[in-house]
Amino acid sequence: MLETIEKVRKEDNACSRSTKKTIQVVRKPGASPLLFGKFLMNTTAFLSLEDIADNLPRYDESVVSVEMDSDLPKRTRSWRTIFDRRCASTAATRA
């Protein structure tokens, strides 16, 4: 798949009638929609959960408490200190 990215910067076109733009074509990962129609459509089944719910195993959800590692609080405080400093410096820069 190809994606075309077209950029027009405001300052490039401030005093001009012509447009100054950059066009970039980028190959994106993925499959073409044509691939689906040509090769996959005849071997695909579309189901909803209601169609197969009777044959699914029972689903149970439960909460399991896990002990925190002994060094986790220290690492959390260290991370929090770094985060707070960066937030403060960003706020000071913007002010």
Secondary structure, DSSP 8 states (H G I E B T S, - for coil): -EEEEEEE-GGGGTT-SS--EEEEEEE-SS--HHHIIIIIGGG-----HHHHGGGS-------------TTHHHHHHHHHHHHHHHHHHHHHHH-
